[in-house]
Amino acid sequence: MSDCADMSSHLNRCHSCKVESGCFVIYDRTNYMGNQYFLKRGEYSDYMSMMGMCSGIRSCRMIPMHKGQYKMKIYERENFGGQSNEMMEDCDNIQDRYSMSDCQSCHVMDGHWLTYEQPQYRGRMMYMRPGEYRSFKDMGYDGVRFHSFRRIMDSC
């Protein structure tokens, strides 16, 4: 029903879950670290092993529903450097849409977003809520380039 930084305080191991309402991001490490996976309403019994989540769910974050505008500014380099573009809608490929080969920092002004390392919303994913993200490398995403962005809409 809410965020949980360390699932071991409730369970020794957690390899499956059921989302009854809302949307969540689950993590394979405590304190909202490691690989992230987006879950909406449904049952996820075998899904964890299919995603490569061998160590199980270690922490989770509830995504609050957002009503209103979505707005994010993406930057080609760390610390808001290089080429920048403002987005208000999903973008399946920043190279095609903005002629940007890389995104290494961003500022989420409105809404909640999912970013993906490959075009067409594929590959590793990162959940981003409103705030400044000066360096994805400092967040444990060294060497990862994000190429597609999707808004988390109220259809969870």
For each residue, the residues with C-beta under 8 A, 3 or more apart:
1: 62
2: 62
3: 32 60 61 62
4: 7 9 10 59 60
5: 30 31 32 59
6: 9 30 31 58 59
7: 4 10 11 14 30 56 57 58 59 60
8: 11 12 30 58
9: 4 6
10: 4 7
11: 7 8 14
12: 8
13: 56
14: 7 11 17 56 57 58
15: 48 49 53 56 57
16: 43 44 45 46 47 48
17: 14 26 39 43 44 57
18: 42 43 44
19: 22 23 24 39 40 41 42 43 44
20: 41
21: 41
22: 19 40 41 62 63 65 156
23: 19 38 39 40 41 62 63 152 156
24: 19 38 39 60 61 62 63
25: 32 36 37 38 39 60 61 63 127
26: 17 36 37 39 53 57 59 60
27: 30 32 33 34 35 36 37 57 58 59 60 61
28: 34 35 53 55 56 57 58
29: 33 34 35 55 58 59
30: 5 6 7 8 27 33 58 59
31: 5 6 59
32: 3 5 25 27 59 61
33: 27 29 30 59 140
34: 27 28 29 58 140
35: 27 28 29 52 53 124
36: 25 26 27 124 125 126 127
37: 25 26 27 51 53 125
38: 23 24 25 114 125 127 152
39: 17 19 23 24 25 26 42 44
40: 19 22 23 156
41: 19 20 21 22 23 156
42: 18 19 39
43: 16 17 18 19
44: 16 17 18 19 39 47 48
45: 16
46: 16 49 50
47: 16 44 50 51
48: 15 16 44 51 53 56 57
49: 15 46 52 53 54
50: 46 47
51: 37 47 48
52: 35 49
53: 15 26 28 35 37 48 49 56 57
54: 49
55: 28 29 58
56: 7 13 14 15 28 48 53
57: 7 14 15 17 26 27 28 48 53 60
58: 6 7 8 14 27 28 29 30 34 55
59: 4 5 6 7 26 27 29 30 31 32 33
60: 3 4 7 24 25 26 27 57
61: 3 24 25 27 32 127
62: 1 2 3 22 23 24
63: 22 23 24 25 112 127 129 152 156
64: 112
65: 22 154 156
66: 70 110 111 112 152 154
67: 154
68: 110 111
69: 88 110 111
70: 66 87 88 89 110 111 113 151
71: 86 87 88 108 109 110 111
72: 86 87 88 106 107 108 109 110 111 113 128 149
73: 84 85 86 87 106 107 109
74: 84 85 87 94 98 100 103 105 106 149
75: 78 80 81 82 83 84 103 104 105 106 107
76: 81 82 83 84 100 101 102 103 104
77: 80 81 82 102 104 105
78: 75 81 104 105 134 135 136 137
79: 105 134 135
80: 75 77 84 105 107 132 134
81: 75 76 77 78 105
82: 75 76 77
83: 75 76 98 100
84: 73 74 75 76 80
85: 73 74 94 98 100
86: 71 72 73
87: 70 71 72 73 74 91 149
88: 69 70 71 72
89: 70 151
90: 149 150 151
91: 87 94 97 98 148 149
92: 96 97 119 120 121 148
93: 96 97 119 120 147 148
94: 74 85 91 97 98 100 103 146 147 148 149
95: 98 99 100 101 119 147
96: 92 93 119
97: 91 92 93 94
98: 74 83 85 91 94 95
99: 95
100: 74 76 83 85 94 95 103
101: 76 95 145
102: 76 77 145
103: 74 75 76 94 100 106 115 145 146 147
104: 75 76 77 78 135 136 137 145
105: 74 75 77 78 79 80 81 133 134 135 136
106: 72 73 74 75 103 115 128 133
107: 72 73 75 80 131 132 133
108: 71 72 111 112 113 128 129 130 131 132 133
109: 71 72 73 130
110: 66 68 69 70 71 72 130
111: 66 68 69 70 71 72 108 130 151 152
112: 63 64 66 108 127 128 129 130 151 152
113: 70 72 108 127 128 149 150 151 152
114: 38 121 125 126 127 128 149 150 152
115: 103 106 125 126 128 146 148 149 150
116: 119 120 121 122 123 124 125 146 147 148 149 150
117: 122 123 124 125 144 145 146 147
118: 122 123 147 148
119: 92 93 95 96 116 122 147 148
120: 92 93 116 148
121: 92 114 116 148 150
122: 116 117 118 119 148
123: 116 117 118
124: 35 36 116 117 141 144
125: 36 37 38 114 115 116 117
126: 36 114 115 136 139 141 146
127: 25 36 38 61 63 112 113 114 152
128: 72 106 108 112 113 114 115 131 133
129: 63 108 112
130: 108 109 110 111 112
131: 107 108 128
132: 80 107 108
133: 105 106 107 108 128 136 139
134: 78 79 80 105 138
135: 78 79 104 105 138 139
136: 78 104 105 126 133 139 141 144 146
137: 78 104 141 142 143
138: 134 135
139: 126 133 135 136
140: 33 34
141: 124 126 136 137 144
142: 137
143: 137
144: 117 124 136 141
145: 101 102 103 104 117
146: 94 103 115 116 117 126 136 149
147: 93 94 95 103 116 117 118 119
148: 91 92 93 94 115 116 118 119 120 121 122
149: 72 74 87 90 91 94 113 114 115 116 146
150: 90 113 114 115 116 121
151: 70 89 90 111 112 113
152: 23 38 63 66 111 112 113 114 127 156
153: 156
154: 65 66 67
155:
156: 22 23 40 41 63 65 152 153
